[in-house]
Amino acid sequence: MENAQGCTCSTNGPARLIFACSGGSNVGQISNQAAIELSGAGFGKFYCLAGLGGDVPVMLETAKAADERIVIDGCPVQCARKVMERTGLPIDRYVLITDLGIKKVPDLVAPDDDVETVVRAVLRGE
């Protein structure tokens, strides 16, 4: 469903929303790919972190109405966590990829085994 602003990413959906760092490093891309896989498996809906950071009202309302918000951050800078804190949205489940032993490097490769490590951590509630 498209709203008056032409936005289709805020439609009513699952009560569990997944927000991912999509930064310019391997861990940003691993975060993004893990969110895609979790969403594709029906675990929740991958939702727009940039929309929250941009103060898009309908996206903020949808995020506030969610029963659970999952945040996957790539590195200790914790950009995704900071967006959530700035908007006053609680984080119900949080995964920091570098805490899982995955080293941040300046490339955009998201190895399947690292993505799977993150997916498992989210599913375990780490």
C-alpha positions in Angstrom: 0.0 0.0 0.0 1.4 3.4 -0.9 0.7 6.5 1.3 0.2 10.1 0.2 3.9 10.7 0.2 4.5 7.8 -2.2 6.1 5.7 0.5 5.5 2.0 0.4 7.9 1.0 3.2 5.6 1.8 6.1 2.7 -0.5 5.4 1.2 -2.5 8.2 3.4 -5.6 8.7 4.8 -7.9 11.2 5.1 -6.8 14.8 8.9 -7.5 14.7 11.0 -5.0 12.8 14.7 -5.5 11.9 17.0 -2.5 11.6 20.5 -2.9 10.2 23.6 -0.9 9.8 24.4 -0.8 6.1 27.7 0.9 6.4 30.6 1.0 4.0 32.6 -1.9 5.4 32.3 -5.7 5.5 30.4 -5.6 8.8 27.9 -3.1 7.5 27.2 -5.4 4.5 27.1 -8.5 6.7 24.5 -6.7 8.9 22.5 -5.7 5.8 22.6 -9.3 4.4 21.7 -10.9 7.7 18.6 -8.6 7.9 17.6 -9.5 4.4 17.9 -13.2 5.2 16.0 -12.9 8.5 13.2 -11.0 6.7 13.1 -13.5 3.8 12.7 -16.3 6.3 9.7 -14.6 7.9 11.4 -13.8 11.2 10.5 -10.2 10.9 10.4 -7.3 8.5 13.6 -5.6 7.4 12.8 -1.9 8.0 14.3 1.4 7.0 16.8 2.8 9.5 17.4 5.8 7.2 13.8 6.7 7.4 14.0 6.9 11.2 17.2 8.9 10.9 15.4 11.2 8.5 12.5 11.7 10.9 9.9 10.4 8.4 6.7 10.6 10.5 5.0 7.5 9.1 8.1 5.4 9.6 8.6 6.6 13.1 5.0 5.8 13.9 5.3 2.3 12.5 8.5 1.6 14.4 6.9 2.9 17.6 4.0 0.5 17.1 6.1 -2.6 16.6 6.1 -5.2 19.3 9.8 -5.9 18.9 12.6 -3.9 17.4 15.8 -5.8 16.5 19.0 -3.8 15.7 22.1 -5.2 14.0 25.1 -2.9 14.2 28.4 -3.6 12.4 31.0 -2.1 14.6 31.6 -0.2 17.9 30.6 3.1 16.4 27.0 1.8 16.8 25.3 4.1 14.2 22.1 2.0 14.2 21.9 2.1 18.0 22.4 5.9 18.0 19.6 6.4 15.5 17.3 4.4 17.7 18.3 6.3 20.8 18.0 9.7 19.1 14.4 8.8 18.1 13.5 7.5 21.5 12.8 4.0 20.2 13.6 1.1 22.5 15.8 -1.8 21.3 14.4 -5.2 22.2 17.2 -7.3 20.7 20.7 -6.0 19.8 23.6 -7.6 18.0 27.0 -6.0 17.5 28.8 -7.9 14.8 32.4 -7.2 16.0 31.4 -8.6 19.4 30.8 -11.9 17.6 34.5 -12.1 16.6 34.1 -10.8 13.1 36.8 -8.2 12.3 35.8 -5.0 10.5 37.8 -4.5 7.3 37.4 -1.8 4.6 35.8 -3.9 1.9 32.2 -4.6 1.0 32.3 -8.4 1.1 29.8 -10.3 3.2 31.0 -13.9 3.5 28.1 -16.4 3.8 29.6 -17.9 7.0 29.8 -14.5 8.7 26.2 -13.7 7.7 25.1 -17.0 9.1 26.9 -16.2 12.4 24.9 -13.0 12.7 21.6 -14.6 11.8 22.2 -17.3 14.5 23.0 -14.6 17.0 19.8 -12.7 16.3 17.8 -15.9 16.5 19.4 -16.7 19.9 18.6 -13.2 21.1 22.2 -12.2 21.8 
